[in-house]
């Protein structure tokens, strides 16, 4: 059965926090496998991210904390990991992280952790030190228990169907993903892409190279040409010309939003038909468009008299 999941970002002010609170209900009610919460560069949103994660912990949904390692010492990263674990978070997305704005690649302070793979290893190490074992009840024997290994953690990493910006080749991207899995990663989530063959071809190559963990495709319903341009600047993907033309030709913001939802829905259907294990949706902290995509793919039930509200 295909799964679905969502990504949120920590709200920047009180108005954004109130808006997120309104949107969380429908997203949680849909029953995602997990909801990830982004983490600002150099820990800039640490407290707010943890607050959102704690809200998710109070629900039946599994929260996933983003962690980055650029500029962190082992001690700093270990303290942060332990803080999340102590709060009850046991799923993480381990990322190398981007340099601070205006800092060129050659001047990045990598700190003690030079890669996402090293961060993956550190998360496992901190959890093992924190909870080396736990007791497991024996069925049929009240009060009896056996000792077993501590609670496992889920650690996701990023995958790049169209290549990491700093990568020289597809082979290097695959070697990097293999190294992350060897370090202990057990899930991958892809960078954005706009054509199903980009993801399906990458996954086929990854399997041939020996990658065995699930690789979830990351999708974003793009609801306007302006948002498309912002997304492309952030992720470095090539312009999807067909989608761009349709967004430009839309007669109103509502029509543009429908174009974006229909494109994301069609892409999701093609991915699932091609064997994708699920869909990970970047939400922009809004529920309407992601849920419309999931209804369009059959991953959640359609609402009676569905009249999806289009975000402003």
Secondary structure, DSSP 8 states (H G I E B T S, - for coil): --EEEEEE---SSHHHHHHHHHHHHHHHHTT-S-EEE---GGGTTHHHHHHHHHHHHTSSS-EEEEEE-TT--HHHHHHHHHHHHHHT--EEEEE-----TT--GGG---TT--SHHHHHHHHHHHHHHH-SEEEEE-TTSTT-EEEEE----EEEEEE-TT--TT-S-HHHHHHHHHHHHHHT--EEEE---S-HHHHHHHHHHHHHHT--SEEEEEE----SHHHHHHHHHHH-----HHHHHHHHH-SSHHHHHHHHHHHHHHHHHHHHHTT-SEEEEE-TT-SHHHHHHHHHHTSS---TT-------
